[in-house]
Amino acid sequence: NHLQNWLKGGGKMSHIQPPSKYDQNKIAGWEAFLNQDSLKYQLSARYIYEHWFLAHIYFTSENPQSFFKLVRSSTPPGEEIKLINTRRPYDDPKVSRVYYRFMQERTTILSKTHLPLELNEAKLLRLYEQFIAPDYTVTKMPSYEAKAASNPFKTFEVIPINSKYQFMLDEAELIIMGFIKGPVCRGQIALNVINDHFWVAFADPNKVATPAVGEMLMQHEEALELPAAEESNALPISSWVKYSVREKKYLQAKVELANKMFKGGEHLTTDLLWKGDGHNKNAALTIFRHFDSATVVKGFIGQEPKTTWILDYALFERIHYLLVAGFDVYGNIGHQLVTRLYMDFLRLEGEQNFLALLPEAKRNQIKKQWYRNSPPDLSKFFKNNREFSQPSGINYKTDDPQHELYTLMKEALAPVLSERYNYTEVPKPLNVVSNMPAKAVNLLPQLSFVLVKQKDNSHKGYTIIHHNAHYNISSLLNEDGQRAYDEDTATIVPG
């Protein structure tokens, strides 16, 4: 009845106020920057757009009311936006010149899909330093043909690696939110590719975004091709085999180069981690999976997780182009399945980077523990891979090197660890939740919210997160069969 009455009344939409004068001025400045005629600016704007197209952009940190989307338009700044509608951000726009414009977000902002990004003068200057100031020349714009455009290493080859990597790191939480909150994260099958609780750190661009790495990426750009190159019609099984062969080829090249770069292992310490330039809290992130949705927050939150990812540039870029830029919600089941299967390789690579900091003798043992009862295909994939063979540069003193490494990582990143969800600040009576036996944790829902009445009658909120433990997370459909119920844990955090 409610809907019928609304339609009879003309189906009027709620009125959204037009952007304020302040927002309009800011947009004019940003659109002028992104739409300059030089090819260097055009290529940089394309790169920025392909990473920010899901973001909800705002220009005032004081209680933002208006959010904007960065969109492609066939009309330049000053004219009305004519949206270029495509499935993916790099699909052929079918116009000779693309303009990047800010369009007001008119739909209701929902927590699940909210990827907030603040733009200000400092950010504009930062982009200028990253993309325009470096000395490189763009002679022609890259093609929009699917095979080429789906491979960022080919498309943006001329932009220095350091610029691209630092750009992604500056907003690492936002880039990761793209696959945690974006369309790809839909339902249990999409999400059982990640553990229920893990930390993410990043390799320092000054140490790993070197010319040698750039060269290696260019030599192996075919091996780095992503499933989106097949557009949306992949055949799952044959594709998995094809991509596993390519991934193996790339990993071998990566291991060879890493063996040279870290010969003797003395540089293999927490010095390799990006420390957020001393102020950026994006340097340490925590991801929680709640069965069929997920969350990412800044800081190393909760107890020490079973696994951790350390992302380098090539890995971070591939995750984004696999799960965000290259993912087609309208693709066939094969496309969606291959995307999910390919993510297995990328997860393993991130974990492998973390394992490289542990003692050589312990690496395999720890990986075996993470992948107990894994399917035969995966065991074979492990067996045929050349392992990184340099010793760790950390002098471990106990029989639990993973715990020691976590302590060292927390020390190294201490200045930039976000305190917002610090689980040690939970009052004693409630903190019991974080140490409950698995049998009790099994009974908890994935997420619970607790309100505690304070002396002044106000309320303080806490969140209890139930982490499902698994023998391994490489099985697509038989998740229950992989559940290690006796190892479930819970974390309670303030907020």
C-alpha positions in Angstrom: 0.0 0.0 0.0 2.7 2.4 1.0 4.5 1.9 -2.4 1.2 2.2 -4.3 0.2 5.4 -2.6 3.7 6.8 -3.3 3.4 5.9 -7.0 -0.1 7.5 -7.2 1.3 10.6 -5.7 3.8 10.9 -8.5 6.7 8.8 -7.1 8.5 11.9 -5.8 12.1 11.4 -4.7 13.4 13.0 -1.5 15.1 16.4 -2.2 18.9 16.3 -2.1 20.4 19.7 -1.7 22.7 20.8 -4.6 26.5 21.0 -3.7 27.5 24.0 -1.6 29.5 26.9 -3.1 32.5 25.5 -1.2 32.2 22.1 -2.8 31.7 23.6 -6.2 34.8 25.7 -5.9 36.8 22.6 -4.8 35.4 20.5 -7.7 36.4 23.2 -10.2 40.0 23.1 -9.0 40.2 19.3 -9.0 38.5 19.0 -12.4 41.0 21.5 -13.8 43.9 19.4 -12.5 42.6 16.1 -13.8 41.6 17.4 -17.3 44.7 19.2 -18.6 45.5 18.5 -22.2 49.0 17.1 -21.8 49.2 13.3 -22.3 51.1 13.0 -19.0 48.1 14.5 -17.2 45.6 12.4 -19.2 47.4 9.1 -18.4 47.8 10.1 -14.7 44.1 11.0 -14.5 43.2 7.6 -16.1 45.3 5.8 -13.5 43.8 7.8 -10.6 40.3 7.2 -11.8 40.7 3.5 -12.2 41.7 3.3 -8.5 39.1 5.8 -7.1 36.0 5.1 -9.1 34.2 3.4 -6.2 35.1 6.1 -3.6 32.7 8.4 -1.9 34.7 11.7 -2.2 34.2 14.7 0.1 35.9 18.0 0.5 35.3 19.0 4.1 36.3 17.0 7.1 33.8 18.8 9.2 30.7 16.6 9.1 30.5 16.0 5.3 26.9 16.1 4.0 27.6 15.8 0.3 29.6 12.9 -1.4 30.8 12.7 -4.9 31.8 10.0 -7.4 34.7 10.4 -9.8 33.2 9.5 -13.2 34.1 9.5 -16.9 32.2 12.0 -19.0 32.2 12.9 -22.7 31.8 16.6 -21.8 34.6 18.9 -20.3 34.4 20.8 -17.0 31.9 23.6 -17.1 29.3 21.6 -19.2 26.7 19.2 -17.9 28.1 15.7 -17.2 27.4 13.1 -19.9 28.1 9.9 -18.2 30.1 7.2 -20.0 28.4 4.0 -18.9 30.5 0.9 -19.0 30.8 -2.3 -16.9 34.4 -1.7 -16.0 36.3 1.5 -15.5 38.7 0.7 -18.3 36.2 -0.4 -20.9 36.3 1.5 -24.2 34.6 4.9 -23.7 33.9 5.1 -27.5 34.8 8.8 -27.5 38.0 10.5 -28.6 38.6 12.3 -25.3 37.6 11.3 -21.8 37.0 13.9 -19.1 37.1 13.1 -15.4 34.3 14.8 -13.5 32.8 14.8 -10.0 29.2 13.8 -9.9 27.0 14.2 -6.7 26.1 10.9 -5.1 22.4 10.9 -4.8 21.7 7.5 -3.3 21.5 6.8 0.4 25.0 6.1 1.9 25.1 2.6 3.2 27.8 1.3 5.6 28.5 -1.8 3.4 29.4 0.2 0.3 30.7 3.4 1.9 34.3 4.1 0.8 35.0 7.6 2.1 37.9 9.6 0.6 38.8 13.2 1.6 40.3 15.4 -1.0 42.2 18.6 0.0 45.1 20.9 -1.1 47.7 18.5 0.5 46.3 15.6 -1.6 46.4 17.7 -4.8 50.0 18.6 -4.2 50.8 14.9 -3.4 49.4 13.8 -6.7 51.4 16.4 -8.5 54.6 15.2 -6.8 53.7 11.5 -7.6 52.5 11.7 -11.2 53.5 15.0 -12.8 56.8 16.1 -11.2 58.8 12.8 -12.0 60.7 12.9 -15.3 59.0 10.6 -17.8 57.4 11.2 -21.2 54.0 9.9 -22.5 54.1 9.7 -26.3 50.7 8.1 -26.9 47.7 7.1 -24.8 47.3 3.3 -24.2 44.5 1.3 -25.8 41.2 0.4 -24.2 41.1 -3.0 -25.8 40.2 -5.5 -23.0 43.4 -7.6 -23.3 45.7 -4.6 -22.8 43.5 -2.4 -20.6 43.0 -5.2 -18.0 46.8 -5.4 -17.5 47.9 -2.3 -15.5 51.6 -3.2 -15.9 51.2 -2.7 -19.7 48.8 0.2 -19.7 50.7 2.4 -17.2 54.2 1.1 -18.0 55.7 4.6 -18.4 54.6 5.9 -14.9 57.4 5.1 -12.4 56.6 2.1 -10.1 57.4 4.2 -7.0 54.7 6.8 -7.9 52.0 4.2 -8.5 52.9 2.2 -5.4 53.1 5.2 -3.1 49.8 6.5 -4.5 48.1 3.2 -3.5 49.8 3.1 -0.1 48.7 6.6 0.7 45.1 5.3 0.7 45.7 1.6 1.3 42.6 1.1 3.5 40.5 2.6 0.7 42.1 0.5 -2.0 41.5 -2.7 0.1 38.0 -1.5 0.9 37.4 -1.7 -2.8 37.4 -5.5 -2.6 36.1 -5.9 0.9 33.1 -3.6 0.4 32.8 -3.6 -3.4 30.6 -5.7 -5.7 33.0 -8.7 -5.7 32.4 -9.3 -2.0 29.0 -10.9 -2.4 28.2 -14.0 -0.4 30.0 -16.8 1.3 31.7 -18.3 -1.8 33.4 -15.0 -2.6 34.5 -14.5 0.9 35.8 -17.9 1.8 39.0 -17.0 0.0 40.2 -15.1 3.0 40.7 -16.0 6.7 38.3 -14.7 9.3 41.0 -12.5 10.9 44.4 -11.4 9.6 46.7 -8.4 9.4 48.1 -6.6 6.3 51.4 -4.8 6.1 53.2 -3.4 3.1 56.7 -3.6 1.7 58.6 -0.3 1.7 58.5 1.3 -1.7 62.1 2.6 -1.4 63.3 -1.0 -1.0 61.0 -2.9 -3.4 59.9 -0.5 -6.0 63.3 -0.5 -7.7 64.2 -0.5 -11.5 65.1 -4.2 -11.2 61.6 -5.0 -10.1 60.1 -2.8 -12.8 62.2 -4.7 -15.4 61.1 -8.0 -14.1 57.4 -7.0 -14.3 57.9 -5.8 -17.9 59.5 -9.1 -18.9 56.7 -11.1 -17.3 53.7 -8.9 -18.2 52.1 -11.8 -20.1 52.3 -14.1 -17.0 50.7 -11.3 -15.0 47.6 -11.2 -17.2 44.4 -11.3 -15.2 41.2 -13.2 -15.8 39.4 -10.0 -16.9 41.4 -10.2 -20.1 38.9 -12.9 -21.1 36.2 -10.2 -20.6 33.3 -12.0 -18.9 33.2 -15.4 -20.5 35.8 -17.6 -18.9 35.8 -21.4 -18.7 36.6 -22.2 -15.1 38.7 -25.4 -15.2 40.8 -24.8 -18.2 41.3 -21.2 -17.1 42.5 -22.3 -13.6 45.1 -24.6 -15.2 46.3 -21.8 -17.6 46.5 -19.2 -14.8 48.3 -21.5 -12.4 51.0 -22.1 -15.0 51.4 -18.4 -15.5 51.4 -17.6 -11.8 54.1 -20.3 -11.4 56.2 -18.7 -14.1 55.9 -15.2 -12.5 56.6 -16.6 -9.0 59.8 -18.3 -10.2 61.0 -15.0 -11.7 60.1 -13.2 -8.5 61.9 -15.8 -6.3 65.0 -15.6 -8.5 65.1 -11.8 -8.2 64.4 -11.9 -4.4 67.2 -14.5 -3.9 69.6 -12.0 -5.6 68.2 -8.8 -3.9 68.3 -10.4 -0.4 71.4 -12.6 -0.7 72.6 -13.5 2.7 69.3 -12.3 4.2 70.8 -9.5 6.4 68.2 -7.0 4.9 65.3 -9.4 5.5 64.0 -7.7 8.7 61.1 -5.5 9.7 63.1 -2.6 8.1 61.5 -3.9 4.9 58.1 -2.8 6.0 56.5 0.5 5.0 56.2 2.6 8.1 53.6 5.0 6.8 56.2 7.8 6.3 56.0 8.2 10.1 52.4 9.5 10.1 50.2 7.5 7.8 48.0 5.0 9.6 47.3 3.1 6.4 50.6 1.2 7.0 48.9 -1.5 9.2 45.4 -2.9 8.6 43.2 -5.6 10.0 40.7 -7.5 7.9 37.7 -9.4 9.5 35.5 -11.8 7.6 32.0 -12.3 9.0 30.9 -15.4 6.9 29.3 -13.5 4.0 30.6 -9.9 4.4 33.8 -8.4 5.7 35.4 -5.3 7.2 38.8 -3.6 7.0 40.0 -1.2 9.7 43.3 0.6 10.4 45.7 -0.9 13.0 46.7 -4.4 14.1 43.5 -5.2 15.9 42.8 -8.2 18.2 44.9 -11.2 19.1 47.8 -12.4 16.9 46.2 -13.9 13.8 46.9 -17.2 12.2 48.3 -15.6 9.0 49.4 -12.1 7.8 49.8 -10.7 4.3 52.7 -8.4 3.3 51.8 -6.8 0.0 54.3 -5.5 -2.6 53.5 -3.3 -5.5 52.8 -6.0 -8.1 50.6 -8.0 -5.7 48.6 -4.9 -4.5 48.0 -3.8 -8.1 46.9 -7.3 -9.2 44.5 -7.6 -6.3 42.9 -4.3 -7.2 42.6 -5.1 -11.0 41.4 -8.7 -10.3 38.7 -7.9 -7.6 37.8 -4.3 -8.2 38.6 -2.7 -11.6 38.4 -6.0 -13.6 35.5 -7.6 -11.8 32.3 -7.7 -13.8 29.2 -8.2 -11.7 27.3 -9.1 -14.9 30.0 -11.7 -16.0 29.1 -15.3 -16.4 29.6 -17.8 -13.6 33.0 -18.8 -15.1 34.3 -15.3 -14.9 33.2 -15.0 -11.2 34.6 -18.4 -10.4 38.0 -17.8 -12.1 38.2 -14.5 -10.2 37.7 -16.3 -6.9 40.2 -19.1 -7.8 42.8 -16.6 -9.0 42.6 -14.8 -5.6 43.9 -18.0 -4.0 47.3 -17.4 -5.8 47.4 -13.8 -4.7 46.6 -14.7 -1.1 49.4 -17.3 -1.1 51.8 -14.7 -2.5 51.0 -12.2 0.3 51.5 -14.9 2.9 54.7 -16.1 1.3 56.1 -12.5 1.7 55.3 -12.7 5.4 56.9 -16.2 5.7 60.1 -14.9 4.1 60.8 -12.9 7.4 60.6 -16.1 9.5 63.5 -18.6 10.0 64.1 -20.6 6.8 63.7 -23.9 8.7 60.3 -23.0 10.0 58.6 -21.6 6.9 57.3 -24.8 5.5 56.2 -26.1 8.8 54.1 -23.0 9.4 52.6 -23.0 5.9 51.7 -26.7 6.3 49.8 -25.7 9.5 47.9 -23.0 7.6 47.0 -25.4 4.8 46.2 -28.7 6.6 44.0 -31.1 4.5 44.4 -28.9 1.4 43.1 -30.2 -1.9 45.5 -32.2 -4.1 45.7 -29.4 -6.8 47.0 -27.0 -4.3 49.5 -29.4 -2.7 50.9 -30.1 -6.2 51.1 -26.3 -6.8 53.1 -25.9 -3.6 55.4 -28.9 -4.5 56.3 -27.5 -7.9 57.1 -24.0 -6.7 60.7 -22.9 -6.2 61.0 -21.7 -2.7 62.7 -18.5 -1.6 65.9 -19.7 0.0 67.6 -16.8 1.8 67.8 -16.9 5.6 65.9 -14.3 7.7 67.9 -11.3 8.9 66.1 -11.4 12.3 67.8 -13.2 15.2 65.0 -15.3 16.7 65.4 -16.3 20.3 62.4 -18.6 21.0 60.6 -21.6 19.6 57.7 -19.4 18.5 59.2 -17.2 15.8 55.7 -16.1 14.5 54.9 -14.5 17.9 58.3 -12.8 18.0 57.8 -11.5 14.5 54.4 -10.0 15.4 55.9 -8.3 18.4 58.7 -6.8 16.2 56.2 -5.7 13.6 54.1 -3.9 16.2 57.3 -2.2 17.5 58.4 -1.2 14.1 54.9 0.3 13.2 54.1 1.6 16.7 54.0 5.3 15.7 51.3 4.6 13.0 49.2 1.9 14.7 45.6 3.2 15.0 44.3 3.0 18.6 40.7 3.3 17.6 39.7 -0.4 18.1 42.4 -1.2 20.7 41.2 -4.4 22.3 43.4 -4.0 25.4 41.3 -1.0 26.4 38.2 -3.1 27.0 37.2 -3.2 30.8 38.3 -6.4 32.6 34.9 -8.0 33.1 34.2 -7.8 29.3 37.7 -8.8 28.3 36.9 -12.4 29.3 35.3 -12.7 25.9 38.7 -12.6 24.1 39.9 -15.6 26.1 36.7 -17.8 26.1 37.1 -21.5 25.2 36.3 -22.5 21.6 33.2 -24.4 22.7 31.7 -21.2 24.0 32.8 -19.1 21.0 31.2 -21.6 18.6 27.8 -20.5 20.0 28.3 -16.8 19.2 26.9 -15.1 16.1 29.5 -13.7 13.6 29.0 -10.2 15.1 27.4 -9.0 18.3 27.1 -5.5 19.6 27.2 -4.8 23.4 25.9 -1.6 25.0 27.2 -0.9 28.5 25.4 1.6 30.7 27.8 4.1 32.2 27.4 5.9 35.6 26.1 9.0 33.9 23.4 7.0 32.1 25.1 7.3 28.8 26.1 4.1 26.9 29.4 2.8 25.6 29.4 0.4 22.6 31.6 -2.7 22.1 31.7 -5.2 19.2 32.3 -9.0 19.7 33.7 -10.6 16.6 33.6 -14.4 16.2 36.5 -15.8 14.1 35.7 -19.1 12.3 38.9 -21.2 12.2 39.6 -23.4 9.2 42.1 -26.2 8.4 42.6 -24.3 5.1 40.6 -21.9 3.0 41.3 -23.3 -0.5 38.0 -25.1 -0.8 35.3 -23.4 -2.8 32.2 -25.2 -1.7 32.9 -27.5 1.2 33.5 -24.8 3.8 31.9 -26.8 6.6 34.3 -29.7 5.9 37.3 -27.4 6.4 36.1 -25.9 9.7 38.4 -26.3 12.7 35.8 -25.7 15.4 38.1 -26.4 18.3 40.3 -23.4 17.2 37.6 -20.7 17.0 38.4 -17.4 18.8 36.6 -14.2 19.6 37.7 -10.6 19.9 35.9 -7.8 21.7 36.8 -4.2 20.8 35.6 -0.8 21.9 33.4 0.9 19.4 
